[in-house]
């Protein structure tokens, strides 16, 4: 496959361009590298609008992660409900589960997942099992008395 490089003219705000070039210089990139990578990403996604919408929400992740950490802290300390308004309460578990879909920090995702994971309950022994254990204990006591 032959790739052709092409010089194009694009109008960009002068201050934005200067700031972008400064960033590229600090990170030892050619300005065209970042632009080309972004354009490849857009083409790979197949939609300019979806990528732009995604970029708008990307900055909100940090706030979401703080929200998820607070919910996780409350949940870990036994809080299962929180007040939404003066009178209405909402369960914390579905909020954490919803946040789990959006959290990008792998450690926080793992903590939330572990907190929400249902741990197998310890099975209560049946009456037969309890009686059998008691009978065995009685027989052991009798054997101890006989030996001494």
C-alpha positions as CSV (number, residue, x, y, z in Angstrom):
1,X,0.0,0.0,0.0
2,X,1.4,3.4,-1.0
3,X,0.8,6.2,1.4
4,X,0.9,9.8,0.1
5,X,1.7,12.7,2.4
6,X,-0.1,15.8,1.5
7,X,0.2,19.4,2.7
8,X,-3.1,21.0,3.3
9,X,-4.3,24.4,4.5
10,X,-6.5,24.5,7.6
11,X,-7.6,27.6,9.4
12,X,-6.9,27.4,13.1
13,X,-7.0,30.1,15.8
14,X,-3.5,31.5,16.0
15,X,-3.2,31.3,19.8
16,X,-4.5,27.7,19.8
17,X,-1.9,26.8,17.2
18,X,1.0,28.5,19.1
19,X,0.0,26.7,22.3
20,X,-0.3,23.4,20.5
21,X,3.1,23.8,18.9
22,X,4.6,24.6,22.3
23,X,3.1,21.4,23.8
24,X,4.4,19.4,20.8
25,X,7.9,21.0,21.3
26,X,7.9,20.1,25.0
27,X,6.9,16.5,24.3
28,X,9.2,16.2,21.3
29,X,6.5,15.6,18.7
30,X,6.1,17.2,15.3
31,X,2.8,19.2,15.3
32,X,1.6,17.1,12.3
33,X,2.0,13.8,14.3
34,X,-0.7,14.7,16.8
35,X,-3.1,16.0,14.2
36,X,-2.6,12.9,12.0
37,X,-3.1,10.6,15.0
38,X,-6.3,12.4,15.9
39,X,-7.6,12.2,12.3
40,X,-6.8,8.5,12.2
41,X,-8.7,8.0,15.4
42,X,-11.7,9.9,13.9
43,X,-11.6,7.9,10.7
44,X,-11.3,4.6,12.7
45,X,-14.3,5.5,14.8
46,X,-16.3,6.4,11.7
47,X,-17.9,9.6,13.1
48,X,-16.5,13.0,13.8
49,X,-19.5,13.9,15.9
50,X,-19.1,10.9,18.2
51,X,-15.4,11.6,18.8
52,X,-16.1,15.2,19.6
53,X,-18.9,14.3,22.0
54,X,-16.6,11.7,23.6
55,X,-13.9,14.4,24.0
56,X,-16.4,16.7,25.7
57,X,-17.2,14.1,28.3
58,X,-13.6,12.9,28.8
59,X,-12.9,15.8,31.2
60,X,-15.9,14.7,33.4
61,X,-14.3,11.4,34.4
62,X,-12.2,12.9,37.2
63,X,-15.4,14.2,38.9
64,X,-17.1,10.8,38.3
65,X,-14.2,9.0,40.0
66,X,-14.4,11.3,43.0
67,X,-18.1,10.6,43.2
68,X,-17.5,6.8,43.0
69,X,-14.8,7.0,45.7
70,X,-17.2,8.7,48.1
71,X,-20.0,6.2,47.3
72,X,-17.6,3.3,47.8
73,X,-16.4,4.8,51.2
74,X,-20.0,5.1,52.4
75,X,-20.9,1.6,51.2
76,X,-17.7,0.1,52.8
77,X,-18.8,1.7,56.1
78,X,-22.3,0.2,56.1
79,X,-24.3,3.0,54.4
80,X,-26.7,1.4,51.9
81,X,-29.0,4.4,51.2
82,X,-28.4,8.1,50.7
83,X,-30.7,11.0,50.7
84,X,-31.4,12.5,47.3
85,X,-33.8,15.2,48.6
86,X,-35.1,15.9,52.0
87,X,-37.5,13.0,51.9
88,X,-36.3,10.7,49.2
89,X,-33.6,8.1,49.6
90,X,-31.9,6.0,46.9
91,X,-29.8,2.9,47.2
92,X,-26.1,3.3,46.8
93,X,-25.4,-0.1,45.1
94,X,-27.0,0.8,41.8
95,X,-25.2,4.1,41.8
96,X,-21.9,2.3,42.3
97,X,-22.7,-0.2,39.6
98,X,-23.6,2.6,37.2
99,X,-20.3,4.5,38.0
100,X,-18.4,1.2,37.5
101,X,-19.2,1.4,33.8
102,X,-17.6,4.8,33.4
103,X,-14.6,4.7,35.9
104,X,-11.3,4.5,34.1
105,X,-9.0,4.1,37.1
106,X,-8.4,0.3,37.2
107,X,-7.7,0.2,40.9
108,X,-10.9,2.0,41.7
109,X,-12.8,-0.2,39.3
110,X,-11.4,-3.3,41.1
111,X,-12.3,-1.9,44.5
112,X,-15.9,-1.2,43.4
113,X,-16.2,-4.6,41.8
114,X,-14.9,-6.3,45.0
115,X,-17.3,-4.3,47.2
116,X,-20.3,-5.2,45.0
117,X,-19.3,-8.8,44.5
118,X,-21.7,-11.2,46.3
119,X,-19.7,-13.3,48.7
120,X,-21.0,-16.8,49.2
121,X,-22.9,-17.0,52.5
122,X,-21.7,-19.5,55.0
123,X,-24.2,-22.3,55.1
124,X,-25.8,-22.9,58.3
125,X,-25.5,-26.6,59.3
126,X,-28.7,-28.6,59.1
127,X,-30.2,-30.1,62.3
128,X,-28.9,-33.5,61.3
129,X,-25.4,-32.2,61.0
130,X,-25.6,-30.4,64.4
131,X,-26.9,-33.6,66.0
132,X,-24.2,-35.7,64.4
133,X,-21.5,-33.3,65.7
134,X,-22.9,-33.4,69.1
135,X,-23.1,-37.2,69.2
136,X,-19.5,-37.4,68.0
137,X,-18.4,-34.9,70.7
138,X,-20.3,-37.0,73.4
139,X,-18.6,-40.2,72.2
140,X,-15.2,-38.5,72.3
141,X,-15.8,-37.3,75.9
142,X,-16.9,-40.8,76.9
143,X,-13.7,-42.2,75.3
144,X,-11.6,-39.7,77.2
145,X,-13.3,-40.7,80.5
146,X,-12.7,-44.3,79.8
147,X,-8.9,-43.8,79.1
148,X,-8.4,-41.8,82.2
